[in-house]
Amino acid sequence: MFPTKLITTPVIWELGQKFKVITNVRQASVNDEIGLVSLSLDGEREEIKRAVAWLEELGVKVEPVEIQTIEG
């Protein structure tokens, strides 16, 4: 969840530039007051932890969800 002050900031782009993670927007809803984004991150576990910590420092509320995918 992005606070109002970050709505126009390219946070997801910056995330991909600062950290060795692959971002994939699964869902998004943005208006003038709030941004809700479901974002998949792929990469080394420690790099993802660093990326999430950076998001939280910016003021982004992060609610991690681990999803197992079935390939077949």
N, C-alpha and C positions, 0 to 999 in steps of 0.2 A: 504494500500500500504506500503510495507516494503522497507526501504532504503537499499542500498548495504551493509552497515556495519552490518545489522541484518539478512542477507540471511541465514547464517549458524547457527543462534541462535534459539533454540527451544522455540520461543516466545509463541506460542499457548499452548504448554505444561506448561510453566511457568504460563500463565494466569489461567489455570485450577487448578494449585497448590496454587496460591496466593489468589484466589477469589472463592467464592461459586457460580460459574457459570458453566453451561454445555455448552461446545463448540461443534459445528457441522460444519465441513468444507463443504460448498456447492459447491464451485468451487475454483480452484487454478491454477496459472500459475507463475512459478518461473524460472528465468534464473540467470546468473552471475551478472546482474546489478540491477534487481528489482524483487520483489515478490508481486503479486496481489492475494489477497485472499478474497473470499466472505465467511464470517463466521457468523453463527447464534449463538447468545448467549441467554441462557435461565437462569432465576433466578430472584431474587428480584430486583426491579428497581434500588434501591440505590446501590446494589452490582454491577450491570451492569455499572452504571455511574462511580463507582470507578475503575472498570476494564478498561473502555474506557479511563479514565483519565490517568491511568498507561501506557496504550499503547501509548498515545500521548506523554507522558513524555519520552518514549523510542525513539520517532521519527517516530512512525508508523502514517501514515495519515489515519484517520478514517472518513468514510462517512456513518453515520447511516441511515438505511432504515428500517422503520417499515413495516412488512408484516403481513397482517391478513390472517390466514388460515381458510379454510372452512372445517369443519369435517362433514362427512355424510355418 
